[in-house]
Amino acid sequence: MNELNKRKPYLYAIENYAGIPPFSNVKLAHIIYMVGVQMGDKECPSVSTVKRWYQQCQSDKRLVIPESQGRLACKH
């Protein structure tokens, strides 16, 4: 499974079930656990990792794709 396919279900679940930010860490941990069980993910991401993915996704949907998976890096 590539990184993008791993991130999408977690982000989708947060957008649909977590409510309005700021998110409770307890609620996010429960959502992450449930998604991990459904996906059979043996190494679920941490709450802080999923929060980072969510924040990146809100600023630019392309940032969900890691550079190692083909996203172009911004060189400022």
PyMOL Python script that loads the backbone (N, CA, C, O; Angstrom):
from pymol import cmd

cmd.read_pdbstr("""\
ATOM      1  N   MET A   1       0.849  -1.174   0.000  1.00  0.00           N
ATOM      2  CA  MET A   1       0.000   0.000   0.000  1.00  0.00           C
ATOM      3  C   MET A   1       0.895   1.239   0.000  1.00  0.00           C
ATOM      4  O   MET A   1       1.807   1.358   0.819  1.00  0.00           O
ATOM      5  N   ASN A   2       0.624   2.156  -0.928  1.00  0.00           N
ATOM      6  CA  ASN A   2       1.441   3.363  -0.931  1.00  0.00           C
ATOM      7  C   ASN A   2       0.942   4.345   0.130  1.00  0.00           C
ATOM      8  O   ASN A   2      -0.136   4.178   0.701  1.00  0.00           O
ATOM      9  N   GLU A   3       1.744   5.354   0.373  1.00  0.00           N
ATOM     10  CA  GLU A   3       1.473   6.292   1.460  1.00  0.00           C
ATOM     11  C   GLU A   3       0.163   7.057   1.252  1.00  0.00           C
ATOM     12  O   GLU A   3      -0.575   7.289   2.210  1.00  0.00           O
ATOM     13  N   LEU A   4      -0.126   7.442   0.034  1.00  0.00           N
ATOM     14  CA  LEU A   4      -1.366   8.175  -0.239  1.00  0.00           C
ATOM     15  C   LEU A   4      -2.584   7.322   0.092  1.00  0.00           C
ATOM     16  O   LEU A   4      -3.531   7.806   0.712  1.00  0.00           O
ATOM     17  N   ASN A   5      -2.565   6.066  -0.314  1.00  0.00           N
ATOM     18  CA  ASN A   5      -3.692   5.176  -0.022  1.00  0.00           C
ATOM     19  C   ASN A   5      -3.837   4.914   1.470  1.00  0.00           C
ATOM     20  O   ASN A   5      -4.934   4.610   1.939  1.00  0.00           O
ATOM     21  N   LYS A   6      -2.748   5.029   2.220  1.00  0.00           N
ATOM     22  CA  LYS A   6      -2.825   4.866   3.671  1.00  0.00           C
ATOM     23  C   LYS A   6      -3.433   6.113   4.317  1.00  0.00           C
ATOM     24  O   LYS A   6      -4.216   5.999   5.260  1.00  0.00           O
ATOM     25  N   ARG A   7      -3.083   7.284   3.824  1.00  0.00           N
ATOM     26  CA  ARG A   7      -3.535   8.531   4.444  1.00  0.00           C
ATOM     27  C   ARG A   7      -5.003   8.844   4.178  1.00  0.00           C
ATOM     28  O   ARG A   7      -5.703   9.343   5.059  1.00  0.00           O
ATOM     29  N   LYS A   8      -5.465   8.557   2.982  1.00  0.00           N
ATOM     30  CA  LYS A   8      -6.815   8.970   2.582  1.00  0.00           C
ATOM     31  C   LYS A   8      -7.920   8.490   3.518  1.00  0.00           C
ATOM     32  O   LYS A   8      -8.766   9.302   3.892  1.00  0.00           O
ATOM     33  N   PRO A   9      -7.965   7.224   3.918  1.00  0.00           N
ATOM     34  CA  PRO A   9      -9.066   6.796   4.802  1.00  0.00           C
ATOM     35  C   PRO A   9      -9.061   7.508   6.158  1.00  0.00           C
ATOM     36  O   PRO A   9     -10.122   7.801   6.711  1.00  0.00           O
ATOM     37  N   TYR A  10      -7.881   7.784   6.687  1.00  0.00           N
ATOM     38  CA  TYR A  10      -7.799   8.488   7.970  1.00  0.00           C
ATOM     39  C   TYR A  10      -8.324   9.915   7.821  1.00  0.00           C
ATOM     40  O   TYR A  10      -9.091  10.386   8.659  1.00  0.00           O
ATOM     41  N   LEU A  11      -7.911  10.600   6.756  1.00  0.00           N
ATOM     42  CA  LEU A  11      -8.356  11.974   6.531  1.00  0.00           C
ATOM     43  C   LEU A  11      -9.856  12.028   6.245  1.00  0.00           C
ATOM     44  O   LEU A  11     -10.553  12.917   6.732  1.00  0.00           O
ATOM     45  N   TYR A  12     -10.343  11.084   5.463  1.00  0.00           N
ATOM     46  CA  TYR A  12     -11.773  11.017   5.166  1.00  0.00           C
ATOM     47  C   TYR A  12     -12.571  10.832   6.460  1.00  0.00           C
ATOM     48  O   TYR A  12     -13.580  11.505   6.673  1.00  0.00           O
ATOM     49  N   ALA A  13     -12.122   9.935   7.307  1.00  0.00           N
ATOM     50  CA  ALA A  13     -12.827   9.668   8.565  1.00  0.00           C
ATOM     51  C   ALA A  13     -12.831  10.897   9.463  1.00  0.00           C
ATOM     52  O   ALA A  13     -13.843  11.195  10.097  1.00  0.00           O
ATOM     53  N   ILE A  14     -11.718  11.611   9.527  1.00  0.00           N
ATOM     54  CA  ILE A  14     -11.667  12.818  10.357  1.00  0.00           C
ATOM     55  C   ILE A  14     -12.652  13.857   9.829  1.00  0.00           C
ATOM     56  O   ILE A  14     -13.403  14.455  10.601  1.00  0.00           O
ATOM     57  N   GLU A  15     -12.649  14.071   8.525  1.00  0.00           N
ATOM     58  CA  GLU A  15     -13.553  15.068   7.955  1.00  0.00           C
ATOM     59  C   GLU A  15     -15.018  14.713   8.192  1.00  0.00           C
ATOM     60  O   GLU A  15     -15.852  15.608   8.329  1.00  0.00           O
ATOM     61  N   ASN A  16     -15.337  13.437   8.241  1.00  0.00           N
ATOM     62  CA  ASN A  16     -16.730  13.025   8.369  1.00  0.00           C
ATOM     63  C   ASN A  16     -17.192  12.736   9.792  1.00  0.00           C
ATOM     64  O   ASN A  16     -18.393  12.768  10.062  1.00  0.00           O
ATOM     65  N   TYR A  17     -16.271  12.457  10.706  1.00  0.00           N
ATOM     66  CA  TYR A  17     -16.691  12.017  12.037  1.00  0.00           C
ATOM     67  C   TYR A  17     -16.108  12.808  13.209  1.00  0.00           C
ATOM     68  O   TYR A  17     -16.587  12.662  14.333  1.00  0.00           O
ATOM     69  N   ALA A  18     -15.107  13.627  12.983  1.00  0.00           N
ATOM     70  CA  ALA A  18     -14.449  14.287  14.113  1.00  0.00           C
ATOM     71  C   ALA A  18     -15.120  15.586  14.535  1.00  0.00           C
ATOM     72  O   ALA A  18     -14.860  16.086  15.629  1.00  0.00           O
ATOM     73  N   GLY A  19     -15.968  16.133  13.696  1.00  0.00           N
ATOM     74  CA  GLY A  19     -16.607  17.394  14.048  1.00  0.00           C
ATOM     75  C   GLY A  19     -15.770  18.582  13.607  1.00  0.00           C
ATOM     76  O   GLY A  19     -15.024  18.511  12.631  1.00  0.00           O
ATOM     77  N   ILE A  20     -15.909  19.667  14.341  1.00  0.00           N
ATOM     78  CA  ILE A  20     -15.244  20.919  13.986  1.00  0.00           C
ATOM     79  C   ILE A  20     -13.938  21.040  14.769  1.00  0.00           C
ATOM     80  O   ILE A  20     -13.907  20.762  15.968  1.00  0.00           O
ATOM     81  N   PRO A  21     -12.846  21.458  14.090  1.00  0.00           N
ATOM     82  CA  PRO A  21     -11.583  21.657  14.815  1.00  0.00           C
ATOM     83  C   PRO A  21     -11.755  22.735  15.878  1.00  0.00           C
ATOM     84  O   PRO A  21     -12.625  23.592  15.720  1.00  0.00           O
ATOM     85  N   PRO A  22     -10.977  22.733  16.942  1.00  0.00           N
ATOM     86  CA  PRO A  22      -9.884  21.804  17.255  1.00  0.00           C
ATOM     87  C   PRO A  22     -10.432  20.450  17.697  1.00  0.00           C
ATOM     88  O   PRO A  22     -11.441  20.365  18.397  1.00  0.00           O
ATOM     89  N   PHE A  23      -9.750  19.413  17.277  1.00  0.00           N
ATOM     90  CA  PHE A  23     -10.190  18.053  17.545  1.00  0.00           C
ATOM     91  C   PHE A  23      -9.665  17.558  18.889  1.00  0.00           C
ATOM     92  O   PHE A  23      -8.547  17.878  19.291  1.00  0.00           O
ATOM     93  N   SER A  24     -10.480  16.782  19.565  1.00  0.00           N
ATOM     94  CA  SER A  24     -10.066  16.130  20.798  1.00  0.00           C
ATOM     95  C   SER A  24      -9.107  14.991  20.454  1.00  0.00           C
ATOM     96  O   SER A  24      -9.377  14.201  19.550  1.00  0.00           O
ATOM     97  N   ASN A  25      -7.995  14.906  21.172  1.00  0.00           N
ATOM     98  CA  ASN A  25      -7.043  13.813  20.941  1.00  0.00           C
ATOM     99  C   ASN A  25      -7.684  12.455  21.194  1.00  0.00           C
ATOM    100  O   ASN A  25      -7.371  11.482  20.508  1.00  0.00           O
ATOM    101  N   VAL A  26      -8.575  12.385  22.172  1.00  0.00           N
ATOM    102  CA  VAL A  26      -9.249  11.124  22.484  1.00  0.00           C
ATOM    103  C   VAL A  26     -10.144  10.706  21.319  1.00  0.00           C
ATOM    104  O   VAL A  26     -10.154   9.542  20.919  1.00  0.00           O
ATOM    105  N   LYS A  27     -10.893  11.664  20.780  1.00  0.00           N
ATOM    106  CA  LYS A  27     -11.776  11.363  19.651  1.00  0.00           C
ATOM    107  C   LYS A  27     -10.957  10.940  18.434  1.00  0.00           C
ATOM    108  O   LYS A  27     -11.305   9.976  17.753  1.00  0.00           O
ATOM    109  N   LEU A  28      -9.866  11.663  18.162  1.00  0.00           N
ATOM    110  CA  LEU A  28      -9.012  11.303  17.026  1.00  0.00           C
ATOM    111  C   LEU A  28      -8.399   9.925  17.210  1.00  0.00           C
ATOM    112  O   LEU A  28      -8.339   9.141  16.262  1.00  0.00           O
ATOM    113  N   ALA A  29      -7.943   9.622  18.417  1.00  0.00           N
ATOM    114  CA  ALA A  29      -7.342   8.308  18.672  1.00  0.00           C
ATOM    115  C   ALA A  29      -8.353   7.198  18.399  1.00  0.00           C
ATOM    116  O   ALA A  29      -8.002   6.156  17.846  1.00  0.00           O
ATOM    117  N   HIS A  30      -9.600   7.422  18.784  1.00  0.00           N
ATOM    118  CA  HIS A  30     -10.648   6.422  18.539  1.00  0.00           C
ATOM    119  C   HIS A  30     -10.895   6.260  17.035  1.00  0.00           C
ATOM    120  O   HIS A  30     -11.013   5.139  16.542  1.00  0.00           O
ATOM    121  N   ILE A  31     -10.973   7.370  16.314  1.00  0.00           N
ATOM    122  CA  ILE A  31     -11.189   7.318  14.866  1.00  0.00           C
ATOM    123  C   ILE A  31     -10.027   6.610  14.184  1.00  0.00           C
ATOM    124  O   ILE A  31     -10.236   5.766  13.313  1.00  0.00           O
ATOM    125  N   ILE A  32      -8.809   6.948  14.575  1.00  0.00           N
ATOM    126  CA  ILE A  32      -7.614   6.321  13.992  1.00  0.00           C
ATOM    127  C   ILE A  32      -7.638   4.820  14.240  1.00  0.00           C
ATOM    128  O   ILE A  32      -7.347   4.029  13.344  1.00  0.00           O
ATOM    129  N   TYR A  33      -7.984   4.435  15.460  1.00  0.00           N
ATOM    130  CA  TYR A  33      -8.054   3.013  15.791  1.00  0.00           C
ATOM    131  C   TYR A  33      -9.089   2.301  14.921  1.00  0.00           C
ATOM    132  O   TYR A  33      -8.811   1.235  14.371  1.00  0.00           O
ATOM    133  N   MET A  34     -10.277   2.887  14.795  1.00  0.00           N
ATOM    134  CA  MET A  34     -11.350   2.253  14.020  1.00  0.00           C
ATOM    135  C   MET A  34     -10.970   2.123  12.542  1.00  0.00           C
ATOM    136  O   MET A  34     -11.227   1.089  11.925  1.00  0.00           O
ATOM    137  N   VAL A  35     -10.362   3.159  11.977  1.00  0.00           N
ATOM    138  CA  VAL A  35      -9.926   3.094  10.575  1.00  0.00           C
ATOM    139  C   VAL A  35      -8.844   2.031  10.424  1.00  0.00           C
ATOM    140  O   VAL A  35      -8.863   1.248   9.474  1.00  0.00           O
ATOM    141  N   GLY A  36      -7.902   2.007  11.360  1.00  0.00           N
ATOM    142  CA  GLY A  36      -6.833   1.012  11.315  1.00  0.00           C
ATOM    143  C   GLY A  36      -7.357  -0.410  11.346  1.00  0.00           C
ATOM    144  O   GLY A  36      -6.866  -1.277  10.622  1.00  0.00           O
ATOM    145  N   VAL A  37      -8.363  -0.652  12.191  1.00  0.00           N
ATOM    146  CA  VAL A  37      -8.968  -1.986  12.271  1.00  0.00           C
ATOM    147  C   VAL A  37      -9.637  -2.337  10.946  1.00  0.00           C
ATOM    148  O   VAL A  37      -9.463  -3.443  10.434  1.00  0.00           O
ATOM    149  N   GLN A  38     -10.399  -1.402  10.392  1.00  0.00           N
ATOM    150  CA  GLN A  38     -11.093  -1.658   9.123  1.00  0.00           C
ATOM    151  C   GLN A  38     -10.119  -1.921   7.980  1.00  0.00           C
ATOM    152  O   GLN A  38     -10.387  -2.744   7.105  1.00  0.00           O
ATOM    153  N   MET A  39      -8.975  -1.211   7.992  1.00  0.00           N
ATOM    154  CA  MET A  39      -7.992  -1.355   6.915  1.00  0.00           C
ATOM    155  C   MET A  39      -7.037  -2.513   7.149  1.00  0.00           C
ATOM    156  O   MET A  39      -6.331  -2.933   6.232  1.00  0.00           O
ATOM    157  N   GLY A  40      -7.009  -3.033   8.375  1.00  0.00           N
ATOM    158  CA  GLY A  40      -6.029  -4.058   8.704  1.00  0.00           C
ATOM    159  C   GLY A  40      -4.634  -3.472   8.827  1.00  0.00           C
ATOM    160  O   GLY A  40      -3.637  -4.150   8.574  1.00  0.00           O
ATOM    161  N   ASP A  41      -4.573  -2.196   9.222  1.00  0.00           N
ATOM    162  CA  ASP A  41      -3.301  -1.484   9.354  1.00  0.00           C
ATOM    163  C   ASP A  41      -2.636  -1.893  10.665  1.00  0.00           C
ATOM    164  O   ASP A  41      -3.146  -1.595  11.745  1.00  0.00           O
ATOM    165  N   LYS A  42      -1.508  -2.569  10.565  1.00  0.00           N
ATOM    166  CA  LYS A  42      -0.814  -3.038  11.765  1.00  0.00           C
ATOM    167  C   LYS A  42      -0.022  -1.927  12.443  1.00  0.00           C
ATOM    168  O   LYS A  42       0.316  -2.041  13.621  1.00  0.00           O
ATOM    169  N   GLU A  43       0.275  -0.860  11.718  1.00  0.00           N
ATOM    170  CA  GLU A  43       1.010   0.274  12.276  1.00  0.00           C
ATOM    171  C   GLU A  43       0.207   1.546  12.028  1.00  0.00           C
ATOM    172  O   GLU A  43       0.471   2.283  11.078  1.00  0.00           O
ATOM    173  N   CYS A  44      -0.767   1.792  12.885  1.00  0.00           N
ATOM    174  CA  CYS A  44      -1.590   2.990  12.746  1.00  0.00           C
ATOM    175  C   CYS A  44      -0.750   4.233  13.028  1.00  0.00           C
ATOM    176  O   CYS A  44       0.146   4.199  13.872  1.00  0.00           O
ATOM    177  N   PRO A  45      -1.035   5.320  12.330  1.00  0.00           N
ATOM    178  CA  PRO A  45      -0.307   6.562  12.595  1.00  0.00           C
ATOM    179  C   PRO A  45      -0.710   7.141  13.947  1.00  0.00           C
ATOM    180  O   PRO A  45      -1.778   6.831  14.475  1.00  0.00           O
ATOM    181  N   SER A  46       0.144   7.972  14.490  1.00  0.00           N
ATOM    182  CA  SER A  46      -0.157   8.613  15.769  1.00  0.00           C
ATOM    183  C   SER A  46      -1.152   9.751  15.552  1.00  0.00           C
ATOM    184  O   SER A  46      -1.385  10.188  14.425  1.00  0.00           O
ATOM    185  N   VAL A  47      -1.726  10.214  16.646  1.00  0.00           N
ATOM    186  CA  VAL A  47      -2.653  11.339  16.583  1.00  0.00           C
ATOM    187  C   VAL A  47      -1.946  12.562  16.010  1.00  0.00           C
ATOM    188  O   VAL A  47      -2.508  13.255  15.162  1.00  0.00           O
ATOM    189  N   SER A  48      -0.727  12.838  16.456  1.00  0.00           N
ATOM    190  CA  SER A  48      -0.010  14.015  15.955  1.00  0.00           C
ATOM    191  C   SER A  48       0.286  13.904  14.460  1.00  0.00           C
ATOM    192  O   SER A  48       0.252  14.906  13.746  1.00  0.00           O
ATOM    193  N   THR A  49       0.574  12.704  13.986  1.00  0.00           N
ATOM    194  CA  THR A  49       0.820  12.504  12.553  1.00  0.00           C
ATOM    195  C   THR A  49      -0.434  12.781  11.748  1.00  0.00           C
ATOM    196  O   THR A  49      -0.376  13.468  10.728  1.00  0.00           O
ATOM    197  N   VAL A  50      -1.563  12.259  12.189  1.00  0.00           N
ATOM    198  CA  VAL A  50      -2.818  12.469  11.462  1.00  0.00           C
ATOM    199  C   VAL A  50      -3.227  13.941  11.518  1.00  0.00           C
ATOM    200  O   VAL A  50      -3.755  14.471  10.540  1.00  0.00           O
ATOM    201  N   LYS A  51      -2.990  14.603  12.645  1.00  0.00           N
ATOM    202  CA  LYS A  51      -3.266  16.040  12.729  1.00  0.00           C
ATOM    203  C   LYS A  51      -2.421  16.803  11.709  1.00  0.00           C
ATOM    204  O   LYS A  51      -2.914  17.721  11.052  1.00  0.00           O
ATOM    205  N   ARG A  52      -1.163  16.428  11.578  1.00  0.00           N
ATOM    206  CA  ARG A  52      -0.273  17.079  10.607  1.00  0.00           C
ATOM    207  C   ARG A  52      -0.780  16.852   9.186  1.00  0.00           C
ATOM    208  O   ARG A  52      -0.824  17.784   8.384  1.00  0.00           O
ATOM    209  N   TRP A  53      -1.162  15.613   8.873  1.00  0.00           N
ATOM    210  CA  TRP A  53      -1.722  15.317   7.548  1.00  0.00           C
ATOM    211  C   TRP A  53      -2.950  16.178   7.295  1.00  0.00           C
ATOM    212  O   TRP A  53      -3.113  16.730   6.207  1.00  0.00           O
ATOM    213  N   TYR A  54      -3.815  16.293   8.297  1.00  0.00           N
ATOM    214  CA  TYR A  54      -5.050  17.054   8.148  1.00  0.00           C
ATOM    215  C   TYR A  54      -4.740  18.530   7.896  1.00  0.00           C
ATOM    216  O   TYR A  54      -5.334  19.149   7.014  1.00  0.00           O
ATOM    217  N   GLN A  55      -3.815  19.090   8.667  1.00  0.00           N
ATOM    218  CA  GLN A  55      -3.450  20.497   8.487  1.00  0.00           C
ATOM    219  C   GLN A  55      -2.840  20.731   7.109  1.00  0.00           C
ATOM    220  O   GLN A  55      -3.143  21.735   6.464  1.00  0.00           O
ATOM    221  N   GLN A  56      -1.990  19.824   6.653  1.00  0.00           N
ATOM    222  CA  GLN A  56      -1.409  19.940   5.323  1.00  0.00           C
ATOM    223  C   GLN A  56      -2.497  19.860   4.266  1.00  0.00           C
ATOM    224  O   GLN A  56      -2.478  20.612   3.291  1.00  0.00           O
ATOM    225  N   CYS A  57      -3.422  18.973   4.453  1.00  0.00           N
ATOM    226  CA  CYS A  57      -4.507  18.766   3.493  1.00  0.00           C
ATOM    227  C   CYS A  57      -5.396  20.003   3.413  1.00  0.00           C
ATOM    228  O   CYS A  57      -5.878  20.352   2.335  1.00  0.00           O
ATOM    229  N   GLN A  58      -5.615  20.662   4.537  1.00  0.00           N
ATOM    230  CA  GLN A  58      -6.454  21.856   4.536  1.00  0.00           C
ATOM    231  C   GLN A  58      -5.789  23.013   3.803  1.00  0.00           C
ATOM    232  O   GLN A  58      -6.471  23.819   3.170  1.00  0.00           O
ATOM    233  N   SER A  59      -4.465  23.102   3.880  1.00  0.00           N
ATOM    234  CA  SER A  59      -3.768  24.195   3.197  1.00  0.00           C
ATOM    235  C   SER A  59      -3.601  23.912   1.709  1.00  0.00           C
ATOM    236  O   SER A  59      -3.649  24.836   0.897  1.00  0.00           O
ATOM    237  N   ASP A  60      -3.406  22.654   1.344  1.00  0.00           N
ATOM    238  CA  ASP A  60      -3.217  22.290  -0.066  1.00  0.00           C
ATOM    239  C   ASP A  60      -3.400  20.786  -0.195  1.00  0.00           C
ATOM    240  O   ASP A  60      -2.605  20.015   0.342  1.00  0.00           O
ATOM    241  N   LYS A  61      -4.430  20.367  -0.895  1.00  0.00           N
ATOM    242  CA  LYS A  61      -4.738  18.935  -1.024  1.00  0.00           C
ATOM    243  C   LYS A  61      -3.566  18.146  -1.600  1.00  0.00           C
ATOM    244  O   LYS A  61      -3.433  16.954  -1.321  1.00  0.00           O
ATOM    245  N   ARG A  62      -2.711  18.790  -2.401  1.00  0.00           N
ATOM    246  CA  ARG A  62      -1.570  18.088  -2.986  1.00  0.00           C
ATOM    247  C   ARG A  62      -0.548  17.673  -1.937  1.00  0.00           C
ATOM    248  O   ARG A  62       0.234  16.751  -2.171  1.00  0.00           O
ATOM    249  N   LEU A  63      -0.542  18.340  -0.779  1.00  0.00           N
ATOM    250  CA  LEU A  63       0.442  18.025   0.250  1.00  0.00           C
ATOM    251  C   LEU A  63       0.194  16.679   0.911  1.00  0.00           C
ATOM    252  O   LEU A  63       1.050  16.180   1.642  1.00  0.00           O
ATOM    253  N   VAL A  64      -0.953  16.093   0.667  1.00  0.00           N
ATOM    254  CA  VAL A  64      -1.242  14.762   1.215  1.00  0.00           C
ATOM    255  C   VAL A  64      -0.321  13.730   0.574  1.00  0.00           C
ATOM    256  O   VAL A  64      -0.010  12.704   1.180  1.00  0.00           O
ATOM    257  N   ILE A  65       0.112  14.004  -0.649  1.00  0.00           N
ATOM    258  CA  ILE A  65       0.994  13.080  -1.365  1.00  0.00           C
ATOM    259  C   ILE A  65       2.431  13.348  -0.918  1.00  0.00           C
ATOM    260  O   ILE A  65       2.921  14.462  -1.102  1.00  0.00           O
ATOM    261  N   PRO A  66       3.114  12.376  -0.345  1.00  0.00           N
ATOM    262  CA  PRO A  66       4.492  12.587   0.075  1.00  0.00           C
ATOM    263  C   PRO A  66       5.415  12.773  -1.129  1.00  0.00           C
ATOM    264  O   PRO A  66       5.133  12.275  -2.219  1.00  0.00           O
ATOM    265  N   GLU A  67       6.522  13.494  -0.924  1.00  0.00           N
ATOM    266  CA  GLU A  67       7.492  13.707  -1.998  1.00  0.00           C
ATOM    267  C   GLU A  67       7.995  12.388  -2.560  1.00  0.00           C
ATOM    268  O   GLU A  67       8.242  12.276  -3.761  1.00  0.00           O
ATOM    269  N   SER A  68       8.148  11.392  -1.701  1.00  0.00           N
ATOM    270  CA  SER A  68       8.645  10.089  -2.158  1.00  0.00           C
ATOM    271  C   SER A  68       7.655   9.395  -3.091  1.00  0.00           C
ATOM    272  O   SER A  68       8.026   8.455  -3.794  1.00  0.00           O
ATOM    273  N   GLN A  69       6.393   9.852  -3.106  1.00  0.00           N
ATOM    274  CA  GLN A  69       5.370   9.261  -3.969  1.00  0.00           C
ATOM    275  C   GLN A  69       5.105  10.108  -5.210  1.00  0.00           C
ATOM    276  O   GLN A  69       4.163   9.836  -5.954  1.00  0.00           O
ATOM    277  N   GLY A  70       5.930  11.137  -5.440  1.00  0.00           N
ATOM    278  CA  GLY A  70       5.801  11.890  -6.676  1.00  0.00           C
ATOM    279  C   GLY A  70       5.375  13.334  -6.545  1.00  0.00           C
ATOM    280  O   GLY A  70       5.284  14.031  -7.556  1.00  0.00           O
ATOM    281  N   ARG A  71       5.106  13.818  -5.324  1.00  0.00           N
ATOM    282  CA  ARG A  71       4.768  15.230  -5.173  1.00  0.00           C
ATOM    283  C   ARG A  71       6.014  16.047  -5.453  1.00  0.00           C
ATOM    284  O   ARG A  71       7.116  15.668  -5.056  1.00  0.00           O
ATOM    285  N   LEU A  72       5.839  17.160  -6.132  1.00  0.00           N
ATOM    286  CA  LEU A  72       6.965  18.036  -6.406  1.00  0.00           C
ATOM    287  C   LEU A  72       7.293  18.836  -5.157  1.00  0.00           C
ATOM    288  O   LEU A  72       6.391  19.346  -4.491  1.00  0.00           O
ATOM    289  N   ALA A  73       8.554  18.948  -4.838  1.00  0.00           N
ATOM    290  CA  ALA A  73       8.988  19.714  -3.680  1.00  0.00           C
ATOM    291  C   ALA A  73       9.048  21.190  -4.048  1.00  0.00           C
ATOM    292  O   ALA A  73       9.496  21.546  -5.138  1.00  0.00           O
ATOM    293  N   CYS A  74       8.598  22.043  -3.139  1.00  0.00           N
ATOM    294  CA  CYS A  74       8.695  23.485  -3.358  1.00  0.00           C
ATOM    295  C   CYS A  74      10.064  23.950  -2.892  1.00  0.00           C
ATOM    296  O   CYS A  74      10.471  23.680  -1.761  1.00  0.00           O
ATOM    297  N   LYS A  75      10.755  24.633  -3.746  1.00  0.00           N
ATOM    298  CA  LYS A  75      12.076  25.164  -3.400  1.00  0.00           C
ATOM    299  C   LYS A  75      11.962  26.680  -3.310  1.00  0.00           C
ATOM    300  O   LYS A  75      11.883  27.356  -4.336  1.00  0.00           O
ATOM    301  N   HIS A  76      11.952  27.215  -2.103  1.00  0.00           N
ATOM    302  CA  HIS A  76      11.834  28.667  -1.919  1.00  0.00           C
ATOM    303  C   HIS A  76      13.183  29.255  -1.693  1.00  0.00           C
ATOM    304  O   HIS A  76      13.307  30.467  -1.515  1.00  0.00           O
TER     305      HIS A  76
END
""", "prot")
cmd.dss("prot")
cmd.show_as("cartoon", "prot")
cmd.util.cbc("prot")
cmd.orient("prot")
